[in-house]
């Protein structure tokens, strides 16, 4: 396996570690991050411009698997950042057998707390989610055009080592916002890595929700983490009167329960962290939350 990872961030690093490819190329926009990530992959600078794309072309030779973890551009011409400048170069690499595009369950928008699956309507409300839908379609069209297996993995709220409720409680940033009826799904980063491994192994194509089994109120999640830590949870706050950034408030404007059955039946994915209670108990006991 020669892996091309567009956007070697939190989730992509976990996938890279699990896949252990023979060769790996990664991209970032920051020279400082490129230097820090150099032990993991052959790092290249890429920001979606034609200049950085041209410099990246030689590294694409012989790539067998592509992982895309770059946020799309927003605005009237928004969408994927890779394909506008590298579609022809990627299509020319006949060694590529599979692409995994990391998307988000935000593409479903608001369903009033109802269950959604991959056949449900997408009702994106935010500009970033509208751009995600467009990017998903661009990658699926690329797969249809080139006969490369392209899977779109729709991820729920990502957590894992260094990024979780324990960390937020420890640094004092945890909040228990209460909005009646509001639930969110979550996904541990290691289950994302396992999903990437499965779509590559099965040469899967299409849409897959990668999410836990238990959509839950966010205030309950914080309370459970505090219980495990043996610390008092922060007081509950009314969502309507809480001071929040526009982005944070926008997340609460979308309420849905996301089903993961297709990832289990079609990919054979077995979730190591199927719900937040199981995950937090393991993370706290094993000190894998830091």
C-alpha positions, 0 to 999 in steps of 0.5 A: 500500500502506498497511501496518499493522505490529503490533510494529515490531521487527527483522524487521518493520523489514526488511520495511518497508524492502523493501516501501516502502509509500506509508503505514505504521503501526507499533506498539510497547509502549514510548514510547521505541521509538515515538519512535526509530521515528517516522522509519520509520512513524506509530508508535502504542502497543499492548500488547494492552489494550483501551485501546491497541486503541481508540486504534489504531482510527483508524489502521486506516482504509484499511489494505491489508496487515497484518504481525503480529510480536508474540509471543503471550501465554502461559498458559491463555488465551494466544494472539494479542494482536491479534485479541482486541481488534481482530478486529472492527475489522480485519474491518470494514476491507474494504481489507485484502487480505493478512495475514502472521503471523510465527511460528516453527519452534518450533511443530514441537517435537522430531522427533529430528532428522528433517525436517519440513515444513508437513504435519508434526505440531506437538509444541510443548513450551514454553509460548511454542510452545504459544501460537504454535500457538494464535495461528497458528490464530486468524489462519488462522480470521480469514482463513477468516472474512473471505476475507482472504489470511492467511499464517503464516510459520514462521521459524527462528533469525533473524540479520542485521546486528547480530545474528549470530555475528560480533557474538557473537565480537567482544563475547566472548559466543559459545559453542560448545555441543556436543550430539551430533546437535543441529542448527538451521536459520537465516534471514537477516532479508532473506530474511524481508523477501523472504518477506513481499513474496512472500506479499503479492504473491501473496495467498498463504494458509496455512503456509510455512516460511521457513528456510535449506537447511542445518540445521547444528550450532551449534558449526560455525557459530561456528567458521566465523565465527571462521575468516572473522574470523581469530580462534580459536574459543571452546572447545567446551563440553559442553551437559549440563554448561554453565551455561545459562538455562532458556530457552536450554536449552529450545531444545536440547530441540527437534531437527529439520531444517526443509524450505523447499520450499513457500516456493520452489514456491508463493511463488517465493521465491529465498533470497539467503542459502541457508546460513550459509556463503554468508551469512557470507562475503557479510556479512564481505566486505561488512561488513554484519554490524555 
